[in-house]
Amino acid sequence: MAGAMKGRCHCGAVQITVAAPPAEVLRCNCTLCRKTGWRGGYWPPGEVTIAAQADAISPYVQGKRTITGWICRRCGCFTHWTPLTASPERMGVNMRMFETGEWHHLPVREVDGARL
């Protein structure tokens, strides 16, 4: 089993640690994912640690109100999301917060979020 992955936003104000790499990476074409550059890895919330001072991140609740997206207030990276009405047993982390060598080898699943 692979070890923990540690990532961060561009400026380092948001630090992310996950227990292990995800089984796959999701690439979605919905407007939010396209415009934020999202490449999703998903874990149970208990397997993700977000370290950031409260004033370092800002919430964004998208139109369907299923998730809260979190954005670094200093560098603007869309780092992760937590569920509102979406399934509470998972949260998403933008895989771009990790070094590409840690996740580029993982299978990619295309999601047609523009049609959902």
Secondary structure, DSSP 8 states (H G I E B T S, - for coil): ----EEEE-SSSSSEEEESS--S-EEEE-SHHHHHHT--EEEE-GGGEEEE--GGGEEEEE-TT-SEEEEEETTT--EEEEEESSS-TT-EEEEGGGS-GGGTTTS-EEEE-TT--
